[in-house]
Amino acid sequence: MTDTEGQASRYDGAVLLLPNSLRERARGLCKTDRAAAEELRVRVGRPLTVLLPSGEAELGSERVTRRELELLVELATGASVHAARRELANGYISCRGGCRVGLCGSVYLSGGETAGYSAYSSAVIRIAREKRGIADGFVRGLFDGRRLRSTLIIAPPGGGKTTLLRELTRLASTPSGARPGLRVALCDERGEVAALREGVPELEVGPMTDVLDGCPKAAAVMTVLRSMNPQVVALDEITAPEDVEAIERARNCGVSLLATAHASGAEDLKSRPLYRDMLSGGAFERLVVIKKTVSGRSFEVLNGGGEPC
């Protein structure tokens, strides 16, 4: 199977989350566009759309109905909305193959916190991607001999952070030349990186990677440090002070880190107190900034202070 065929197949798998009335519209894309598609967006009262590198495009002119969106949620939760209530309270559903369905609509509260939805207005199906080789041009610079330098991946939402994190996790965990594979503990809170199903990753994260999913990141980091003796701890999306605290504890244990953060670049990241303090403390030796270009994505490797290496 070629890379294009494999990526198109992942799109076809995501299409199965749509109700029958929307699937044929989504399947009308050519193979090249199916392979490049990043998201499917479903909005009540608007046509179904697909997000391509060139932008969002409508798939037909028929408007999505409220019932179609409700059916999507039923399909995404395996007809068990109740069982998925914790994820729904966080605004998303993790699905097979690493796809994630994000939701908007009218929420109801319990104890001042979101408890669920009384009505849905829109959904986005994010398509998981495996991009072998995307780090080949710079991965050597992330290693110091056999040790992985702690690395933070930076990009805006939808910039490809999770895809690169998955690839770097795979590379760190896989023997290469004289370098042995490293023991990687992957804290996969939303099940997007490895897509663990019945204990087996559906997405390739390397032969020496141990996956803990469904656990909040800060608690997951402490759990794997105690239980799995990792050489590398990987986690997606540092967003809270407790995440930073867990990273500092891992660093004090002599563990290398692989993580991601939302920002347009190093200066944007350093302008926020949460990340500025983390970077000034030397938590990361390398920053990898992802930028979207006309032809795809480019990668810039900086040192921990945000300067070119």
C-alpha positions as CSV (number, residue, x, y, z in Angstrom):
1,M,0.0,0.0,0.0
2,T,1.4,3.4,-1.0
3,D,1.5,6.3,1.5
4,T,-1.3,8.0,-0.4
5,E,-3.5,4.9,-0.2
6,G,-2.8,4.5,3.5
7,Q,-3.7,8.1,4.2
8,A,-6.8,7.9,2.1
9,S,-7.8,4.7,4.0
10,R,-7.6,6.7,7.3
11,Y,-10.0,9.2,5.8
12,D,-12.3,6.4,4.7
13,G,-12.3,5.1,8.3
14,A,-13.2,8.5,9.6
15,V,-16.1,8.8,7.1
16,L,-17.7,5.7,8.9
17,L,-18.4,8.0,11.8
18,L,-20.9,9.9,9.6
19,P,-24.5,8.8,9.3
20,N,-25.3,7.1,5.9
21,S,-27.0,10.2,4.6
22,L,-23.6,12.1,4.8
23,R,-21.2,9.3,3.9
24,E,-21.7,9.4,0.1
25,R,-21.0,13.1,0.0
26,A,-17.7,12.6,1.9
27,R,-16.7,9.6,-0.3
28,G,-17.0,11.7,-3.4
29,L,-13.5,13.2,-2.9
30,C,-10.7,12.0,-5.2
31,K,-7.9,9.9,-3.6
32,T,-5.4,12.7,-3.4
33,D,-7.8,14.9,-1.5
34,R,-8.9,12.1,0.8
35,A,-5.2,11.5,1.6
36,A,-4.6,15.1,2.4
37,A,-7.9,15.8,4.3
38,E,-7.4,16.8,8.0
39,E,-10.9,17.2,9.2
40,L,-14.6,16.8,8.4
41,R,-16.9,19.4,9.8
42,V,-20.6,18.9,10.5
43,R,-22.7,22.0,11.3
44,V,-26.5,22.0,11.7
45,G,-28.1,24.0,8.9
46,R,-24.9,24.2,6.8
47,P,-23.4,21.8,4.2
48,L,-20.9,19.2,5.3
49,T,-17.3,20.4,4.7
50,V,-13.8,19.0,4.6
51,L,-10.6,20.7,5.7
52,L,-7.9,20.4,3.1
53,P,-4.4,22.1,3.0
54,S,-6.0,24.7,0.7
55,G,-8.8,25.5,3.1
56,E,-12.3,24.3,4.0
57,A,-14.5,23.1,1.1
58,E,-18.2,22.2,1.0
59,L,-19.2,18.6,0.1
60,G,-22.5,19.2,-1.7
61,S,-25.1,21.8,-1.0
62,E,-27.5,19.9,1.2
63,R,-27.8,21.2,4.8
64,V,-27.0,19.0,7.7
65,T,-30.0,18.3,10.0
66,R,-30.0,18.1,13.8
67,R,-30.9,14.4,13.6
68,E,-27.8,13.7,11.4
69,L,-25.6,15.3,14.0
70,E,-27.2,13.3,16.8
71,L,-26.6,10.1,14.8
72,L,-23.0,11.0,14.4
73,V,-22.6,11.2,18.2
74,E,-24.4,7.9,18.6
75,L,-22.0,6.3,16.1
76,A,-18.9,7.9,17.7
77,T,-19.9,6.6,21.1
78,G,-20.9,3.2,19.9
79,A,-24.5,3.9,20.7
80,S,-23.5,4.4,24.4
81,V,-23.6,8.1,25.0
82,H,-23.9,7.4,28.8
83,A,-20.6,5.5,28.8
84,A,-18.8,8.4,27.1
85,R,-20.2,11.0,29.5
86,R,-16.8,11.9,30.9
87,E,-15.3,12.6,27.5
88,L,-18.5,14.4,26.4
89,A,-18.2,16.7,29.4
90,N,-14.7,17.7,28.0
91,G,-16.2,18.4,24.6
92,Y,-14.8,15.4,22.6
93,I,-15.1,11.7,21.9
94,S,-12.1,9.5,21.2
95,C,-12.8,6.9,18.4
96,R,-11.1,4.0,16.8
97,G,-8.1,4.7,14.7
98,G,-7.1,7.8,16.7
99,C,-9.9,10.0,15.3
100,R,-11.4,12.5,17.7
101,V,-14.8,14.1,17.4
102,G,-15.0,17.6,18.9
103,L,-18.4,19.0,19.8
104,C,-20.2,22.3,20.2
105,G,-23.7,23.1,21.3
106,S,-25.8,23.9,24.4
107,V,-24.2,22.5,27.6
108,Y,-25.7,21.9,31.0
109,L,-23.8,22.3,34.2
110,S,-23.4,20.3,37.4
111,G,-21.6,21.9,40.3
112,G,-20.6,24.8,38.1
113,E,-18.8,22.5,35.6
114,T,-19.8,21.2,32.2
115,A,-21.7,17.9,32.6
116,G,-22.9,17.3,29.0
117,Y,-24.9,18.6,26.1
118,S,-28.6,19.3,25.9
119,A,-28.3,19.9,22.2
120,Y,-25.5,19.7,19.6
121,S,-24.9,22.4,17.0
122,S,-21.7,21.2,15.3
123,A,-18.9,18.6,15.3
124,V,-15.5,18.2,13.9
125,I,-13.9,14.8,13.1
126,R,-10.1,15.1,13.3
127,I,-8.4,12.5,11.2
128,A,-5.4,10.8,12.7
129,R,-2.3,10.7,10.5
130,E,0.9,8.7,10.4
131,K,3.6,10.5,8.6
132,R,6.7,8.3,8.4
133,G,9.8,10.3,7.5
134,I,8.6,13.8,8.4
135,A,11.4,14.1,11.1
136,D,14.2,12.6,9.0
137,G,15.7,16.0,8.2
138,F,16.3,17.0,11.8
139,V,15.9,14.0,14.1
140,R,19.6,13.4,14.6
141,G,19.9,16.8,16.2
142,L,17.4,15.8,18.9
143,F,19.8,13.1,20.1
144,D,23.0,13.5,22.2
145,G,24.6,10.1,21.6
146,R,22.1,7.5,22.8
147,R,20.1,10.0,24.9
148,L,17.1,11.9,23.5
149,R,17.3,15.6,24.3
150,S,14.1,16.8,25.9
151,T,12.0,18.3,23.1
152,L,9.0,20.5,22.9
153,I,6.9,20.6,19.7
154,I,5.2,24.0,19.0
155,A,2.5,24.8,16.6
156,P,-1.0,26.5,16.5
157,P,-4.1,24.3,16.8
158,G,-4.3,21.9,13.8
159,G,-0.6,22.4,13.0
160,G,0.4,18.8,13.1
161,K,1.8,18.5,16.7
162,T,0.2,15.2,17.5
163,T,1.4,13.7,14.2
164,L,5.0,14.7,14.8
165,L,4.8,13.6,18.5
166,R,3.7,10.2,17.3
167,E,6.6,10.0,14.8
168,L,9.2,11.1,17.3
169,T,7.9,8.6,19.8
170,R,8.2,5.9,17.2
171,L,11.7,6.9,16.3
172,A,12.9,7.2,19.9
173,S,11.5,3.7,20.7
174,T,13.0,2.1,17.6
175,P,16.7,0.9,17.4
176,S,18.6,2.8,14.7
177,G,22.2,1.9,13.8
178,A,24.4,1.9,16.9
179,R,21.6,3.6,19.0
180,P,19.3,1.2,20.9
181,G,15.6,1.9,21.2
182,L,14.7,3.8,24.3
183,R,11.9,2.9,26.7
184,V,9.2,5.5,26.1
185,A,6.2,5.9,28.4
186,L,3.4,7.6,26.4
187,C,0.8,9.5,28.4
188,D,-2.0,9.5,25.9
189,E,-4.9,11.2,27.8
190,R,-7.3,11.5,24.8
191,G,-6.2,8.3,23.0
192,E,-5.2,10.2,19.9
193,V,-1.5,9.4,19.8
194,A,-1.5,5.6,19.9
195,A,-5.2,4.9,19.6
196,L,-5.0,2.0,22.1
197,R,-7.7,-0.7,21.6
198,E,-7.8,-3.7,23.9
199,G,-4.2,-3.0,24.9
200,V,-2.9,-2.8,21.3
201,P,-1.9,0.5,19.6
202,E,-3.8,1.0,16.3
203,L,-1.2,3.6,15.4
204,E,2.6,2.8,15.3
205,V,4.4,4.3,18.3
206,G,7.5,2.0,18.4
207,P,8.4,-1.4,19.8
208,M,9.6,-0.1,23.2
209,T,6.7,2.3,24.0
210,D,4.3,1.7,26.9
211,V,1.0,3.5,26.6
212,L,-1.2,4.9,29.4
213,D,-4.4,6.4,28.0
214,G,-7.5,7.9,29.5
215,C,-5.6,9.3,32.5
216,P,-5.1,13.1,33.0
217,K,-1.5,14.0,32.0
218,A,-0.2,15.2,35.3
219,A,-1.3,12.0,37.1
220,A,-0.2,9.9,34.2
221,V,3.4,11.2,34.3
222,M,3.7,10.4,38.0
223,T,2.2,6.9,37.4
224,V,4.6,5.9,34.6
225,L,7.6,7.3,36.6
226,R,6.6,5.0,39.5
227,S,5.7,1.9,37.5
228,M,7.4,1.7,34.1
229,N,11.1,2.9,34.6
230,P,11.0,5.0,31.4
231,Q,13.9,6.7,29.7
232,V,11.6,9.1,27.9
233,V,8.1,10.4,28.9
234,A,5.9,11.6,26.0
235,L,2.7,13.7,26.4
236,D,0.5,15.8,24.2
237,E,-0.6,19.4,24.9
238,I,0.8,21.0,28.0
239,T,-2.0,23.3,29.1
240,A,-2.1,23.6,32.9
241,P,0.2,24.3,35.9
242,E,-0.1,20.7,37.1
243,D,1.3,19.5,33.7
244,V,4.3,21.8,34.1
245,E,4.8,20.6,37.7
246,A,4.7,16.9,36.5
247,I,7.3,17.7,33.8
248,E,9.6,19.2,36.4
249,R,9.3,16.1,38.5
250,A,10.1,13.9,35.5
251,R,13.1,16.1,34.7
252,N,14.4,15.7,38.3
253,C,14.2,11.9,37.8
254,G,16.6,12.2,34.9
255,V,14.0,11.3,32.3
256,S,13.9,12.9,28.8
257,L,10.7,14.6,27.7
258,L,8.7,14.7,24.5
259,A,5.8,17.1,24.6
260,T,3.7,19.6,22.6
261,A,2.2,23.1,23.2
262,H,-0.1,25.5,21.4
263,A,1.8,28.5,20.1
264,S,2.7,30.2,16.8
265,G,6.4,30.1,17.7
266,A,9.0,30.4,20.4
267,E,8.4,34.1,21.1
268,D,4.6,33.5,21.4
269,L,5.3,30.7,23.9
270,K,7.7,32.8,26.0
271,S,5.1,35.6,26.2
272,R,2.9,33.4,28.4
273,P,3.9,33.0,32.1
274,L,3.1,29.2,32.3
275,Y,5.5,28.4,29.4
276,R,8.0,31.2,30.0
277,D,8.8,29.8,33.5
278,M,9.1,26.3,32.2
279,L,11.5,27.3,29.4
280,S,13.6,29.5,31.6
281,G,14.0,26.6,34.0
282,G,15.6,24.6,31.2
283,A,12.9,21.9,31.0
284,F,13.5,21.5,27.2
285,E,16.8,21.4,25.3
286,R,15.2,21.6,21.9
287,L,12.1,23.3,20.5
288,V,10.6,22.1,17.1
289,V,8.4,24.8,15.6
290,I,6.0,23.6,12.9
291,K,4.8,26.1,10.3
292,K,2.3,25.6,7.5
293,T,3.5,26.4,4.0
294,V,1.9,26.2,0.6
295,S,3.5,22.9,0.0
296,G,2.8,21.4,3.4
297,R,4.6,21.9,6.7
298,S,8.1,23.0,7.6
299,F,10.1,22.4,10.8
300,E,12.5,24.7,12.5
301,V,14.7,23.3,15.3
302,L,15.7,25.8,18.1
303,N,17.6,25.4,21.3
304,G,15.8,25.5,24.7
305,G,16.1,29.3,24.8
306,G,14.4,29.7,21.4
307,E,17.6,30.4,19.4
308,P,18.7,28.6,16.2
309,C,20.9,25.6,16.9
